[in-house]
């Protein structure tokens, strides 16, 4: 009997084993490459995102520096205007009663220091930087960080000087005004602010404060220049253009939906204490009515002053433009005030001063243009108007649709 024995084919086994090992190696290598690519890509994305975040943070700080430069420019301009009014009052001290009351009020406010009056710094951006070291690392620009720290230190020292230097210390303190109001209440007479200012302008400390105007002006402008230089240096370090910064800021403050002509037409009003009513017509004309309540020691209640402005409007590039006509109409309503018979003369004198001031302001009212970035909420019943950032202490205002 023939028995056939099947011999193993070692060559084929060797080939299959080699293929299996090769496939295993390829699988291991492929998995390793996949892991490297996954984590490497994630790392690159993280690095890119971190760099972008650092750039955004840098622009926030640069914007903060720009705001302080602008605020000191405004401060210098206001200082110059108030100084001119004070000098005008001093030059006409013998006929000070002929000066408009709003000028008298501005000069007194220029010299007057109320309780708690001080220059204050908004250090919210600084606190964000100082409390999070990851922010510094995300910027990865040592020279920029040096500039940021220099700005923080310089700003702190500047505000300390503003609050402690005799050059900036206002000469009329709050105790004097309290005494004046107390005397008016006790005697039943209205306050003669004209006589008050005449006397104060003859005090040596008041004259010295007015005389030191040039030193204040120089210091304020020098500070503004210093901050502007810091801002420009930071922009060069980070290679940030003014256009890129503006685009970044526009993106950050963009809220709500686009306002259109059709959505704006109608009647609106603010919710402020001194209410302002608006009526935007389809023919692109508008009417704006402002109600002011004027208190006085001479009477009880509030005298109501209503001012009516007219003009035309348009919406362009996400902004609301209001073109005011020259002048305005005004009306006083005395129905809500009461006073003792002996104060009638004081009330009439006060009313004449107010009317004279209103007439003067009406004559000065030119064809002004007010532009505000404007958006509307989803309901279509609330409009947000954004003040330009160079307006000190400016805040957004809101119009509510009247139903």
Residue, then its C-alpha position, 0 to 999 in steps of 0.5 A: x500500500x502506498x502512503x503519500x505523506x504531504x510535506x510541509x511547504x516551508x517556503x510558503x509558510x515563511x512568506x505568509x509569516x513575513x506578510x503577517x509581520x509586515x502587516x503588523x508593523x504597518x498597523x503599528x506604524x500607522x497607528x503611531x502616525x495617526x496618534x502623532x498627527x492627532x495630538x500634533x494637530x491638536x497642539x498646533x490648533x491649541x497654539x494657534x488659538x492661544x496666539x489668537x487669544x493673546x492678540x485679542x488680549x493685547x488689543x484690549x489693553x491697547x484700547x484701554x491705553x487709547x481711552x486714557x489718552x483720549x480722556x486726558x485730551x478731553x480733560x485738557x480741553x475742558x480745563x482750557x474752556x473752564x479757564x477761559x470762562x473763569x478769566x472772563x468772569x474775573x475781567x467782568x467782576x464789576x458787572x458780573x450780574x450781566x453774565x449768563x447764569x450757565x457761565x456762572x454755574x460752570x465757573x463755580x463748578x470749575x472751582x468747587x470740590x465736592x465730598x469724595x471728589x477725586x480722580x479715579x482709575x478704572x483698573x479692571x483690565x489691569x486686574x485681569x492681567x495681573x490675576x491670570x499668568x496664562x494671559x501673559x504667556x499667551x501674548x509671548x512678547x516680552x517687550x509688550x509685557x514690559x510696556x503694559x507694566x510700565x503703563x499700569x505703573x505710570x497710570x497709578x502714579x499719575x492719578x496719585x499726583x492728580x489727587x494729592x498735588x496742590x496744583x490740582x486741588x480745587x479751592x472751594x470746598x463743600x463746607x462753604x456750599x453747605x453753609x450757603x444752603x443753610x443760610x438760605x433755608x434759615x433766612x428764606x432767601x434764594x442763593x445769590x450765586x452771582x455775589x458768591x462768585x464775585x467774592x470767591x474770585x477775590x480770594x487769593x487761593x482761587x486766584x492762585x488756582x486759576x493762575x496755575x492753569x498753564x501748569x495743569x494744562x502742560x501736565x495733562x497734555x504731557x500725560x496724554x502724549x505719553x499714553x499715546x506713545x505707549x499705545x503706538x509702541x504696543x501696536x508696533x510690537x504686536x504688528x497691530x494696525x489701527x484698522x485691525x484694532x477698529x475691526x476688533x472693537x466693532x466686533x466686540x461691541x456689536x449686539x442686537x439686529x440691524x436697524x432699518x428705516x421701516x423699523x425705526x419709524x414711529x414714536x419712542x421714548x427714553x426711560x430716564x428721569x428727564x424723559x426724552x420723546x422721539x418721533x421718527x417720520x417716514x419722510x425722514x423728519x423727526x421731532x425730539x422733545x426733552x422734559x427737564x425738572x428744575x428745582x430751586x430754594x425759592x419754591x416747592x416742587x419742580x418747574x418743568x422746562x420742555x424743549x422741542x427740537x426738529x430735523x431730519x434723519x437717516x440710517x447709514x452704515x449701522x449708525x443713526x444720523x440726526x441733523x438738527x434744525x437751527x434753534x428750538x422751541x421751549x416752554x416753562x410750566x409753573x403749574x407744579x410749583x408753590x411758594x410763599x408770597x414773600x418769595x414771589x420776587x425771588x421766583x420771578x427773578x429766577x424765572x427771568x434768569x432761566x428764560x434769558x439763558x434759554x433764549x441765549x441757548x436757542x440762539x446758539x443752537x446750530x445745525x448740529x449733527x449727532x451720530x450714534x451706532x444703532x441696533x434694535x432687539x428681536x422684538x423690534x421695540x427697543x433701540x440701543x444707541x452707542x456713544x462714541x468712546x471719546x465722550x467721557x462718561x458717555x454710556x449707551x442710551x435706549x429708546x423704547x417704542x411707544x404703544 
